[in-house]
Amino acid sequence: MEKKDRYNDEELLEFKGLITQKLEKAKTEYDILRLAITQGESNDTQDTSPTFKILEEGTSTLSKEEAGRLAQRQQKFIKHLEAALMRIDNKTYGICRETGKLIPKERLKAVPHATLSVEAKNQRL
C-alpha cells in the first residue's frame, strides 16, 4: 500500500462537509449563549419580596458568568473550525504539525479541528 502524505480532494471535501456542519451548529449555540448574556431581566421580579429579588439577581449573575465562559469556549471552537477549513483549502488539512504524518481519519472525524496526531499529543503530556 502506498504511503499517503495528504488526503485527496474527495476526502478533503468529505471533511469540509463535516466541519461546515459542526461550524453552523457551533455558531447557532454561540448566538444562543450570547443572547443569554445580553438579555435583560426576562423574569420580572419587580413585584416580589426584596429578599427573593436579591437571590434571583445572584442566580442571574452566576448564569450569565457561566454563559460567558461557555460563549468564550464556543468562540474558540469556531475559530479552530474556521482554521481547519483554511487548511482544507490549502490542502494541508490532516497533517500533524509536529510529526508531519497524516492524522488518522478516525481522529479527524472525532476531532475535526485536530492539528496533532495522537502520537504527538501524547508526547506533549
C-alpha atoms as an extended CHARMM CRD file, in Angstrom:
* protein
*
       125  EXT
         1         1  MET       CA              0.0000000000        0.0000000000        0.0000000000  PROA      1               0.0000000000
         2         2  GLU       CA              1.2920000000        3.4300000000       -0.9630000000  PROA      2               0.0000000000
         3         3  LYS       CA              2.0250000000        5.7970000000        1.9040000000  PROA      3               0.0000000000
         4         4  LYS       CA             -0.0390000000        8.9760000000        1.6440000000  PROA      4               0.0000000000
         5         5  ASP       CA              1.3670000000       12.3710000000        2.5500000000  PROA      5               0.0000000000
         6         6  ARG       CA             -2.0140000000       14.1660000000        2.3620000000  PROA      6               0.0000000000
         7         7  TYR       CA             -5.7110000000       13.4570000000        1.9360000000  PROA      7               0.0000000000
         8         8  ASN       CA             -7.0360000000       13.5400000000       -1.6380000000  PROA      8               0.0000000000
         9         9  ASP       CA             -9.5450000000       16.1370000000       -2.8280000000  PROA      9               0.0000000000
        10        10  GLU       CA            -12.5070000000       13.8040000000       -2.3680000000  PROA      10              0.0000000000
        11        11  GLU       CA            -11.5370000000       13.0780000000        1.2400000000  PROA      11              0.0000000000
        12        12  LEU       CA            -10.9500000000       16.7830000000        1.9020000000  PROA      12              0.0000000000
        13        13  LEU       CA            -14.4210000000       17.5420000000        0.5370000000  PROA      13              0.0000000000
        14        14  GLU       CA            -15.8850000000       14.9730000000        2.9330000000  PROA      14              0.0000000000
        15        15  PHE       CA            -14.0890000000       16.6090000000        5.8790000000  PROA      15              0.0000000000
        16        16  LYS       CA            -15.1960000000       20.0400000000        4.6720000000  PROA      16              0.0000000000
        17        17  GLY       CA            -18.8260000000       18.9170000000        4.8450000000  PROA      17              0.0000000000
        18        18  LEU       CA            -18.3680000000       17.5770000000        8.3580000000  PROA      18              0.0000000000
        19        19  ILE       CA            -16.6190000000       20.7310000000        9.5540000000  PROA      19              0.0000000000
        20        20  THR       CA            -19.1700000000       23.0230000000        7.9030000000  PROA      20              0.0000000000
        21        21  GLN       CA            -21.9830000000       21.2170000000        9.7380000000  PROA      21              0.0000000000
        22        22  LYS       CA            -20.1690000000       21.4940000000       13.0530000000  PROA      22              0.0000000000
        23        23  LEU       CA            -19.4090000000       25.1620000000       12.3700000000  PROA      23              0.0000000000
        24        24  GLU       CA            -23.0610000000       26.0100000000       11.6820000000  PROA      24              0.0000000000
        25        25  LYS       CA            -24.1410000000       24.2420000000       14.8750000000  PROA      25              0.0000000000
        26        26  ALA       CA            -21.3890000000       25.9430000000       16.9030000000  PROA      26              0.0000000000
        27        27  LYS       CA            -22.3680000000       29.3930000000       15.5940000000  PROA      27              0.0000000000
        28        28  THR       CA            -26.0180000000       28.7560000000       16.4840000000  PROA      28              0.0000000000
        29        29  GLU       CA            -25.0460000000       27.6920000000       20.0010000000  PROA      29              0.0000000000
        30        30  TYR       CA            -22.7770000000       30.7310000000       20.3190000000  PROA      30              0.0000000000
        31        31  ASP       CA            -25.6390000000       33.0410000000       19.3250000000  PROA      31              0.0000000000
        32        32  ILE       CA            -27.8820000000       31.4300000000       21.9570000000  PROA      32              0.0000000000
        33        33  LEU       CA            -25.2070000000       31.8970000000       24.6360000000  PROA      33              0.0000000000
        34        34  ARG       CA            -24.6140000000       35.4980000000       23.5960000000  PROA      34              0.0000000000
        35        35  LEU       CA            -28.3360000000       36.1740000000       23.8160000000  PROA      35              0.0000000000
        36        36  ALA       CA            -28.4310000000       34.6640000000       27.3110000000  PROA      36              0.0000000000
        37        37  ILE       CA            -25.6620000000       37.0410000000       28.3880000000  PROA      37              0.0000000000
        38        38  THR       CA            -27.1070000000       40.2120000000       26.8930000000  PROA      38              0.0000000000
        39        39  GLN       CA            -30.7410000000       39.5530000000       27.6360000000  PROA      39              0.0000000000
        40        40  GLY       CA            -32.2280000000       41.8240000000       30.2890000000  PROA      40              0.0000000000
        41        41  GLU       CA            -34.4300000000       40.5870000000       33.0720000000  PROA      41              0.0000000000
        42        42  SER       CA            -36.6850000000       38.0560000000       31.4550000000  PROA      42              0.0000000000
        43        43  ASN       CA            -38.3860000000       37.1470000000       34.7380000000  PROA      43              0.0000000000
        44        44  ASP       CA            -39.8390000000       40.2600000000       36.2420000000  PROA      44              0.0000000000
        45        45  THR       CA            -39.0340000000       40.4500000000       39.9560000000  PROA      45              0.0000000000
        46        46  GLN       CA            -40.3820000000       43.9440000000       40.4880000000  PROA      46              0.0000000000
        47        47  ASP       CA            -43.4220000000       42.7350000000       42.4560000000  PROA      47              0.0000000000
        48        48  THR       CA            -41.6410000000       40.1340000000       44.6030000000  PROA      48              0.0000000000
        49        49  SER       CA            -40.1200000000       40.5000000000       48.0090000000  PROA      49              0.0000000000
        50        50  PRO       CA            -36.6900000000       42.1940000000       48.2490000000  PROA      50              0.0000000000
        51        51  THR       CA            -35.0480000000       39.0340000000       49.6280000000  PROA      51              0.0000000000
        52        52  PHE       CA            -36.2340000000       36.9370000000       46.7270000000  PROA      52              0.0000000000
        53        53  LYS       CA            -35.1430000000       39.6380000000       44.2890000000  PROA      53              0.0000000000
        54        54  ILE       CA            -31.5600000000       39.5870000000       45.6700000000  PROA      54              0.0000000000
        55        55  LEU       CA            -31.4230000000       35.7910000000       45.3560000000  PROA      55              0.0000000000
        56        56  GLU       CA            -32.8560000000       35.9960000000       41.8440000000  PROA      56              0.0000000000
        57        57  GLU       CA            -30.2500000000       38.5820000000       40.7830000000  PROA      57              0.0000000000
        58        58  GLY       CA            -27.4270000000       36.4770000000       42.2580000000  PROA      58              0.0000000000
        59        59  THR       CA            -28.5810000000       33.4270000000       40.3180000000  PROA      59              0.0000000000
        60        60  SER       CA            -28.9150000000       35.5330000000       37.1860000000  PROA      60              0.0000000000
        61        61  THR       CA            -25.3600000000       36.8500000000       37.5750000000  PROA      61              0.0000000000
        62        62  LEU       CA            -23.9590000000       33.3370000000       38.0330000000  PROA      62              0.0000000000
        63        63  SER       CA            -25.8900000000       32.1160000000       34.9990000000  PROA      63              0.0000000000
        64        64  LYS       CA            -24.5730000000       34.9800000000       32.8970000000  PROA      64              0.0000000000
        65        65  GLU       CA            -20.9950000000       34.3320000000       34.0560000000  PROA      65              0.0000000000
        66        66  GLU       CA            -21.3220000000       30.6540000000       33.1470000000  PROA      66              0.0000000000
        67        67  ALA       CA            -22.8730000000       31.5590000000       29.7980000000  PROA      67              0.0000000000
        68        68  GLY       CA            -19.9640000000       33.9660000000       29.2390000000  PROA      68              0.0000000000
        69        69  ARG       CA            -17.4080000000       31.2200000000       29.8560000000  PROA      69              0.0000000000
        70        70  LEU       CA            -19.2740000000       28.8440000000       27.5770000000  PROA      70              0.0000000000
        71        71  ALA       CA            -19.5410000000       31.5320000000       24.8870000000  PROA      71              0.0000000000
        72        72  GLN       CA            -15.7700000000       32.1470000000       25.0320000000  PROA      72              0.0000000000
        73        73  ARG       CA            -15.1260000000       28.4350000000       24.7100000000  PROA      73              0.0000000000
        74        74  GLN       CA            -17.5750000000       28.1910000000       21.8130000000  PROA      74              0.0000000000
        75        75  GLN       CA            -15.9340000000       31.1470000000       20.0750000000  PROA      75              0.0000000000
        76        76  LYS       CA            -12.5450000000       29.4470000000       20.3790000000  PROA      76              0.0000000000
        77        77  PHE       CA            -14.0350000000       26.2480000000       18.9090000000  PROA      77              0.0000000000
        78        78  ILE       CA            -15.4670000000       28.2590000000       15.9900000000  PROA      78              0.0000000000
        79        79  LYS       CA            -12.0320000000       29.7570000000       15.2790000000  PROA      79              0.0000000000
        80        80  HSD       CA            -10.4440000000       26.2960000000       15.2970000000  PROA      80              0.0000000000
        81        81  LEU       CA            -13.0720000000       25.0050000000       12.8590000000  PROA      81              0.0000000000
        82        82  GLU       CA            -12.5610000000       28.0180000000       10.5730000000  PROA      82              0.0000000000
        83        83  ALA       CA             -8.7960000000       27.4020000000       10.6500000000  PROA      83              0.0000000000
        84        84  ALA       CA             -9.4390000000       23.7630000000        9.7140000000  PROA      84              0.0000000000
        85        85  LEU       CA            -11.4390000000       24.9370000000        6.6870000000  PROA      85              0.0000000000
        86        86  MET       CA             -8.4790000000       27.1020000000        5.6550000000  PROA      86              0.0000000000
        87        87  ARG       CA             -6.1710000000       24.0960000000        5.9450000000  PROA      87              0.0000000000
        88        88  ILE       CA             -8.5630000000       22.1700000000        3.6990000000  PROA      88              0.0000000000
        89        89  ASP       CA             -8.3930000000       24.9730000000        1.1180000000  PROA      89              0.0000000000
        90        90  ASN       CA             -4.5700000000       24.9130000000        1.3830000000  PROA      90              0.0000000000
        91        91  LYS       CA             -4.6030000000       21.0930000000        1.1600000000  PROA      91              0.0000000000
        92        92  THR       CA             -2.6550000000       20.8140000000        4.4080000000  PROA      92              0.0000000000
        93        93  TYR       CA             -5.5900000000       19.5040000000        6.4420000000  PROA      93              0.0000000000
        94        94  GLY       CA             -4.9750000000       16.3240000000        8.3860000000  PROA      94              0.0000000000
        95        95  ILE       CA             -1.1980000000       16.6480000000        8.5530000000  PROA      95              0.0000000000
        96        96  CYS       CA              0.2500000000       16.6350000000       12.0710000000  PROA      96              0.0000000000
        97        97  ARG       CA              2.0460000000       19.9180000000       12.6640000000  PROA      97              0.0000000000
        98        98  GLU       CA              4.7200000000       18.2380000000       14.7850000000  PROA      98              0.0000000000
        99        99  THR       CA              5.3880000000       14.8870000000       13.1350000000  PROA      99              0.0000000000
       100       100  GLY       CA              4.3410000000       15.7580000000        9.5680000000  PROA      100             0.0000000000
       101       101  LYS       CA              2.4840000000       12.4480000000        9.3900000000  PROA      101             0.0000000000
       102       102  LEU       CA             -1.0940000000       12.0370000000        8.2950000000  PROA      102             0.0000000000
       103       103  ILE       CA             -3.5800000000       12.1690000000       11.1800000000  PROA      103             0.0000000000
       104       104  PRO       CA             -5.8830000000        9.1020000000       11.0130000000  PROA      104             0.0000000000
       105       105  LYS       CA             -9.3880000000        9.6790000000        9.6240000000  PROA      105             0.0000000000
       106       106  GLU       CA            -10.9530000000        8.3230000000       12.8070000000  PROA      106             0.0000000000
       107       107  ARG       CA             -9.2830000000       11.0460000000       14.8720000000  PROA      107             0.0000000000
       108       108  LEU       CA            -10.2800000000       13.7610000000       12.4170000000  PROA      108             0.0000000000
       109       109  LYS       CA            -13.8790000000       12.5860000000       12.4150000000  PROA      109             0.0000000000
       110       110  ALA       CA            -13.9280000000       12.7460000000       16.2130000000  PROA      110             0.0000000000
       111       111  VAL       CA            -11.9340000000       15.9970000000       16.4520000000  PROA      111             0.0000000000
       112       112  PRO       CA            -12.1480000000       17.6520000000       13.0220000000  PROA      112             0.0000000000
       113       113  HSD       CA            -10.0450000000       20.6410000000       14.0570000000  PROA      113             0.0000000000
       114       114  ALA       CA             -7.1490000000       18.4740000000       15.2860000000  PROA      114             0.0000000000
       115       115  THR       CA             -3.6730000000       19.5870000000       14.2500000000  PROA      115             0.0000000000
       116       116  LEU       CA             -1.7640000000       16.9290000000       16.1780000000  PROA      116             0.0000000000
       117       117  SER       CA             -1.7470000000       13.1650000000       15.8490000000  PROA      117             0.0000000000
       118       118  VAL       CA             -2.4210000000       11.1130000000       18.9710000000  PROA      118             0.0000000000
       119       119  GLU       CA              1.2960000000       10.2500000000       18.9890000000  PROA      119             0.0000000000
       120       120  ALA       CA              2.3250000000       13.9180000000       19.0490000000  PROA      120             0.0000000000
       121       121  LYS       CA             -0.3810000000       14.7920000000       21.5990000000  PROA      121             0.0000000000
       122       122  ASN       CA              0.8350000000       12.0370000000       23.9440000000  PROA      122             0.0000000000
       123       123  GLN       CA              4.4470000000       13.2730000000       23.6500000000  PROA      123             0.0000000000
       124       124  ARG       CA              3.3270000000       16.6450000000       24.9920000000  PROA      124             0.0000000000
       125       125  LEU       CA              1.9430000000       15.1470000000       28.2070000000  PROA      125             0.0000000000
